[in-house]
């Protein structure tokens, strides 16, 4: 099987899952933590070299304050859990905002943890316009604020929506896009394997 070198993850559906479960929308985010770690284990076992999680965007911070606090806390907890895994961890996002968890500042430079391993990127308070406005000269990728994140082969989005929602527009330019209708907190390992199987059947040309 042809394995994607880098997979982007859009873990959508937390609020809908909470409402369906009789909870407040803000309570759904915490239920997405365990799936994130499980998916990391599957990615490593599948031979994927890099994985990027979409935490929350600068646009998301316009939601009610209770929700913003909840998904900010959930992202901080998710990164701290991942920090216990053997990986090379990087957090990318606007730090000049109260929505960016201060405890994640040490990870805004790529850090090898527990012997290193799979490259794990986490987008926290990320905005595509902010990303593209990075200073510098040279090739486009070197001018990005997310310049240490490589080109993405496959994007997998949970929750049934069929849009990128501003997810790493440059790195995703040639990515194949797979949608899982299941809401993120209901993640099942077969979602991952179905996505890999689908990717293996695609004709990847990169424009050639």
N, C-alpha and C positions, 0 to 999 in steps of 0.2 A: 504493500500500500504506500502511495505517495503521501508523506506527512508534511503538513505546512510547517515552515520554520518558525513563523510568528503568527499567533492567533490573538485577535482582539475580542474582548468580551463586553457586551452591553447587557447588564443584568437588570432588565426592566420588569415591572409588574408588581413591585413591592406594595404600593398604595392600593392597587386593585385587590391584591391578595388579602391585605388587612381588612378592607371593606367587606370582602366576601366572607372573611372569617369572623366578622362581628367585632372588629377592633377599630380603633382610631387609625387614620391613615399614617400618622407618625409612628405607629407601633410596628409597621410592616418591615422597616429597614433592618431591624435587628435580626429578623428571621432570614436575612440573606447572607449572614456571616458564614454559617456552616457550609452552604453550597460553594462559596468561594474557595475555601480550603480544600474541599473535596475535589473541585475542578482542577486546582493546582496539582494535586497528587496525580490525577488522571493525565494531565498535560505532560508532566514529567515522565510518567510511565510510558506515554505514547511517543516519546522522543522529540517533543516540541522544544525548541530552544529558547523561545521568548513568548511571553503572554502579557497582554495589557488589559487591565480592568478599568472600565469607565465608572468612576465613583460618582461625582456630581459636577455639574457645570456652573459657571457664573450665572447663567440664566436661571438655573434651578433656585438660586438664592432669593428669587422674587416670590417664592412660595411662602405660606404662613410661617411665622417665626418658629412655631413648635416643630414643624416638619424640617426646617433648615437645621435646627439644633439636633434633631434626631438623625438625619442622614449624615451630618458632619461627625457626630459621635460614632455612628456605625462605620464610617470610613476609617476613622482613627482606630477603632477596635479591629477592623479587618486587617489593616496594615500591621498592627501589633501582632496579630495571630500569624500572619505570613512571615513576620520577622523571626519567628521561631523555626522556620523551615530553612533547609539549605538552598540558598538562592542569592541572586545579585539584584538587590532591591532599589528601585528609584520611584520617588513620588514627584509628579509634575503638576503644577497648578499655581494660580496666583496666591502668593503668600501675603500680600499687602491687604488683607481682608480679615475681619474677625471670624469669617466663616471657615478660614483655613486653620485646622487644628494645630496648635503650637507644638504639640508633642511629635508631630511628623516632620518638623524642620530638619532633624538629623538625617532624614532619608531623602532630602531634596538633592543630595549628591549620591550617585550610585554607590552602594555599599554592599560588599560581599559579606554574607552572614552564614554562620555555621558551616564554613568550608566552601561557600559559594555554590554555584550551580545554575539552574535555569534563570534567565533574566526575567524579572517580574517588574512591570511598570504599573503604577496606580495613578490615575488621573483624579485629582482632588481640587475642586474649585477651578476647573479647567475651562478655558474659553478658546474657541478656534481663532477668533480675531486676535486675542492676546498672544496666542501661539505664533501666528503669522507675523506679528509685529516685532519679533525679536531682532535685536541689532546684530550687525556683522556683515562681512563680505564673503564672496565665494558662492559655491553651489547653494541652491534653495534650501536643501536639508540642513546645511551648516548654519543658516540664518534663523532656523526655528528655535523657539524656546524648548521644544521637545526634541532637540537635535540628537540626543542620545537614545532615541527610540527608533528602531529600524523599520524598514518597509514591511507592511502587514500582508500576509498571504490570504488569510481567512478572517472574516468578522462573523461572530455568532451573536445574534440578539434574541434574548428571551422575551416573552410577553406579547408576541404576535405583531408588533408594529414593524413596518417596513420602511425604516428611515435611519440614516446615520446619526442624526441629532448632533451634528458638529464634531463627531468623533474623529480626531486625528486626520483631517482632510488630505494632507499631503501623503502621509504614510499609507493611507487607505486607497490611494488613487487607482491601484490595480487589484485591490482585494476582491475575492469572491465573498458573497454575502448570503449567509444562511440564517433563516428565521425559525425559532422554536416557539410554537404557540403557547406552550406551558409557561406559567408565571414563574419568575425567578425563584421565589422561596420554595416552589414545588420541584426544583431541579432534580433530575434523575440522571444517573451515569449514562443511560442510553441516549440522552440528548447529545452528549459529547461524541459518542461513537457514531451516531447517525450523521452528525455534522462532518466528521472525518470521512465517513464512507461517501457522503455526497461530494465532498471536496475531491476525493480521489477520482470521481467520474467526470470532473470538469476539464475542459480543454484550456489549460493555462498557457497563454501565448505572450502575455505582457506586451501586447501590441504588435508582436512580430508575426 
